[in-house]
Amino acid sequence: MKTVTANRLTDGRVIYRTVSGSWSTDLSDAARLDADEADAVLEAASDETHIAVGAYLIELEDEKPGGQKWRREGIRLSGPTTGSTHAQATA
């Protein structure tokens, strides 16, 4: 199963293409697409550059991002990461 994701032009938020052809920030609203319909929906979404930029297909598994890029999509979904895993030197 796949869906179309992009970034909203006005604020950069991650958005998903819905069954009705609109956009939502909620992954649960995203259209679940089979291989036959995914490319056509992506093409239509890519034409809406006044709303969304960088549209592409992602894999969905169990209602969450899947496939090889599941970690990247998980980060996009939950927002930017902050902090550092490196210990700070003390003076």
N, C-alpha and C positions, 0 to 999 in steps of 0.2 A: 504494500500500500504506500502511496506517495501523497504529498501535498505540495503546494506552492508557497514559498515564503519570500519575503522581500523586506526592505526597510521603508518606513513611511517617510515621504519627502519632507514633510513639515518639521519633524522632530527626531527622525532617525530610529524610532521605535520599531521593533520586529513586528511584522504583521503577516497574516496568513489569509490565503484566498478561501472564501466560503463557497458553499454550494450555490448560493444565490448570485455569485459573481462580485460580491462586495469584499471588503477587507475587515479583518478583526485582529486585535492584539491577543486574543485568547485562542490557544492552540486547540481547545476542545471544539471551537467553532469551525475549524479548518475542514475543507472538503477532503474526503478520503477518495483518492483517485487510483484507478487501476492503470496498467501500462497503456491501454488503448486510448484513454482520455487525457492522461497526464500532459502530453506534449501540446495538445490543443488548448488546454487550460493555461499552461505556461505561456504560450504564444499570446493569448488574449491578455493575460496579466502583464506581460512585458510591454504591451502597447500603452499601458496606463502610467506613463512616466510623469504625469502631473500629480499622481497619488503615491506611487511606489517606485523605488529604484532597486536595481540589482536582483530582480526576481529569478528564482531558480527552484528546482525540485529537490525535496528531501525525502528520505525514507521514513516511514512511521512503523513502529513496532509497539504493540500494546499501548496505544494512545500516547506515545512519547517518541521523541526523535530516535531513530535507529540507524542501521547501516554503518558504514565505515566512519562517518563523520558525526556520530552520535554525541561525542563530547563537545565538539564545537557548537552544535545546535543546542545542546543543553545549556551552555554558557550564554548563547544569544537569547534563549528563552528566559533565563533567570536574571539576566542583567550582567553588567561588567563585574569582573573580579577585582578585588582591591587587596592591598597589602603585599607582603613579600614573604617568601619562604626562606629568605636569607637572614641569618642572625645579624643584628646590628652590633657594630663594634662599640665597646664601652670606653670611655675616656679615662 
